[in-house]
Amino acid sequence: MTGIEGSSDERFSAFVGEHTDALLRTAYLLTRNAVEAEEVVQDTLVWLYPRWAQVEAARYQLAYVRKAVVNRFLAGQRRMSSTEVRFDESFALYAEQPGHRDEAAEVDERMAMWRELGALSERQRAAIVLRFFHDLPDDEVAGVLDCRVGTVRSLISRALAALRGTGSFADDATGSHYLRNVT
């Protein structure tokens, strides 16, 4: 975003236009619901708009906004029960367009992933999404979650242990291919 000329409003609009899809995918992985994901992203952007100078001053603007999305999610503004499974039809909005794959098997895998991710705590889910979906190193995940690196490793370790015990993730050391296939 550096080097874009124009007013702050124009730069904000350009950022939103360029990064909304990525922010929605992140929020969708966190909330497991397209409507809630859109609300989290919209609320975050509305909150950041009057503070846009702070975002522009950040070295990595997308990371700054992503952290705000994660924090908004973790704050529990629209938190759903971790035991409630809500798989909605709008999943296709943020999913990769299928090629020549077994779509039925892929849907089954994604449904299983959704149930299993839903059983994790919000912080564990956020750590898993940031680590495996965004490929962030532990120290950057710690920065987003505002905790120590050891806490991130513990969150991820416990989450992966829980996921491995559920079946779908048992064949994969991390389960990360499930998260990468979502987008």
C-alpha positions in Angstrom: 0.0 0.0 0.0 3.0 2.3 0.2 3.3 4.8 -2.6 -0.5 5.1 -3.2 -1.3 8.8 -3.7 -4.5 10.5 -2.8 -6.5 11.3 0.3 -6.7 9.1 3.3 -10.2 8.1 2.3 -8.9 7.0 -1.2 -6.1 5.0 0.4 -8.5 3.4 2.9 -10.9 2.5 0.0 -8.0 1.0 -2.0 -6.9 -1.1 1.0 -10.4 -2.3 1.6 -10.8 -3.2 -2.1 -7.5 -5.0 -2.3 -7.6 -7.0 1.0 -11.3 -7.6 2.0 -11.3 -11.1 0.5 -8.3 -12.2 2.5 -9.7 -10.7 5.6 -13.0 -12.4 5.0 -11.3 -15.8 4.6 -9.5 -15.3 7.9 -12.6 -14.2 9.7 -14.5 -17.1 8.2 -12.0 -19.6 9.5 -12.3 -18.0 12.9 -16.1 -17.7 13.1 -17.1 -20.6 10.9 -20.0 -18.6 9.5 -20.0 -16.2 6.5 -22.4 -13.7 8.0 -20.4 -13.5 11.2 -17.2 -13.2 9.3 -18.5 -10.3 7.3 -19.7 -8.6 10.5 -16.3 -9.1 12.2 -14.5 -7.6 9.2 -17.0 -4.8 8.7 -16.9 -3.9 12.4 -13.1 -4.0 12.4 -12.9 -1.7 9.3 -15.5 0.7 10.8 -13.5 0.8 14.0 -10.2 1.4 12.2 -11.4 4.0 9.7 -11.0 7.0 12.1 -7.7 5.6 13.1 -6.5 5.0 9.6 -3.3 7.1 10.1 -2.2 4.5 12.6 -2.7 1.7 10.1 -0.8 3.6 7.4 2.0 4.2 9.9 2.3 0.4 10.5 5.1 -1.4 8.7 2.8 -4.2 7.6 -0.7 -2.7 7.2 -2.4 -6.0 6.3 -0.9 -7.7 9.4 -2.1 -4.8 11.5 -5.7 -5.1 10.2 -5.6 -8.9 10.4 -4.6 -8.6 14.1 -7.5 -6.2 14.6 -9.9 -8.8 13.0 -8.5 -11.5 15.3 -8.8 -9.3 18.3 -12.4 -8.4 17.4 -13.2 -12.1 17.1 -11.5 -13.0 20.4 -13.2 -10.1 22.2 -16.4 -12.2 21.7 -18.5 -9.6 20.0 -20.3 -12.3 18.1 -19.0 -15.4 19.7 -21.0 -18.6 19.1 -20.8 -21.6 21.3 -17.8 -23.7 20.6 -20.0 -26.8 20.6 -22.4 -25.4 18.1 -21.7 -26.5 14.5 -23.1 -24.1 11.9 -22.1 -24.9 8.4 -23.8 -22.5 6.1 -24.3 -22.5 2.3 -22.2 -19.4 1.9 -19.0 -21.5 2.4 -18.7 -21.4 -1.4 -18.1 -17.7 -1.3 -14.7 -18.1 0.3 -13.8 -21.6 -0.9 -11.4 -22.5 -3.6 -13.1 -23.3 -6.8 -12.9 -27.1 -7.2 -10.9 -28.5 -10.1 -11.1 -32.2 -11.0 -11.4 -33.4 -7.4 -13.9 -35.6 -5.7 -16.2 -32.9 -4.5 -18.3 -35.1 -2.2 -15.2 -36.3 -0.3 -13.9 -32.7 -0.1 -17.2 -31.5 1.4 -17.1 -34.4 3.9 -13.5 -33.4 4.9 -14.5 -29.8 5.3 -17.5 -30.6 7.3 -15.4 -32.7 9.6 -12.8 -29.9 9.8 -15.5 -27.4 10.8 -16.8 -29.6 13.5 -13.4 -30.3 14.8 -12.2 -26.7 14.7 -15.4 -25.7 16.5 -14.5 -27.9 19.4 -11.4 -25.8 20.0 -11.3 -22.7 22.2 -11.4 -19.4 20.3 -7.7 -18.8 21.2 -6.6 -22.2 20.0 -8.6 -21.8 16.8 -7.0 -18.3 16.2 -3.5 -19.8 16.8 -4.2 -22.6 14.4 -5.6 -20.3 11.7 -2.7 -17.8 12.0 0.0 -20.5 12.1 -1.3 -22.9 9.4 -3.5 -20.7 7.2 -1.4 -17.6 7.2 1.9 -19.5 7.7 2.9 -17.1 10.4 5.9 -18.1 12.6 5.2 -18.5 16.3 6.6 -15.1 17.3 4.2 -13.3 14.9 1.3 -15.4 16.1 2.2 -14.4 19.7 2.2 -10.7 18.6 -1.2 -11.0 17.1 -2.6 -12.9 20.1 -0.7 -10.6 22.5 0.9 -13.4 24.4 4.3 -15.2 24.8 5.7 -17.5 22.2 5.5 -20.4 24.7 1.8 -19.7 25.1 1.3 -19.9 21.3 3.2 -23.2 21.2 1.1 -24.6 24.0 -2.1 -23.4 22.3 -1.1 -25.0 19.0 0.2 -28.2 20.6 -3.0 -28.7 22.6 -5.2 -27.9 19.6 -3.3 -30.3 17.3 -3.5 -33.0 20.0 -7.3 -32.5 20.2 -7.6 -32.5 16.4 -5.5 -35.6 16.0 -7.7 -37.4 18.4 -10.8 -36.7 16.4 -10.0 -38.8 13.3 -9.9 -36.6 10.3 -6.6 -35.0 11.3 -5.0 -38.3 12.5 -3.3 -39.0 9.2 -1.7 -35.6 8.9 1.0 -34.4 11.3 -0.5 -30.9 11.5 -3.9 -31.0 9.8 -2.6 -27.9 8.0 -3.7 -29.1 4.5 -7.3 -28.9 5.6 -6.9 -25.2 6.4 -5.0 -24.5 3.2 -7.8 -26.2 1.2 -10.4 -23.8 2.6 -9.2 -20.9 0.6 
